[in-house]
Amino acid sequence: MAKKVVASLQTQGKDFAKVIRMKKSDKSGAYAFQEDIIPNDQVKDFLAKK
């Protein structure tokens, strides 16, 4: 599925980026990944949030 998303980003333009952030669950202690497709100018804000 990730290949499909990356391919669609290449055809739509260079204004968006796929970002992945790893978060640790408070309840179970397991790690989960949060993936989003956001505009390039919001990447730093997305990664700065916890």
DAZIWO-V96375 format. One line per field, one symbol per residue. psi: psi as a letter, one per 30 degrees, with the letter a starting at -180 (. if undefined). A space follows every 50 residues. Layout:
psi: ???
//
This chain:
psi: eeeeeeeeeefflgflkkkkkkkkkeefflklkjkljllefgeeeeffl.
//
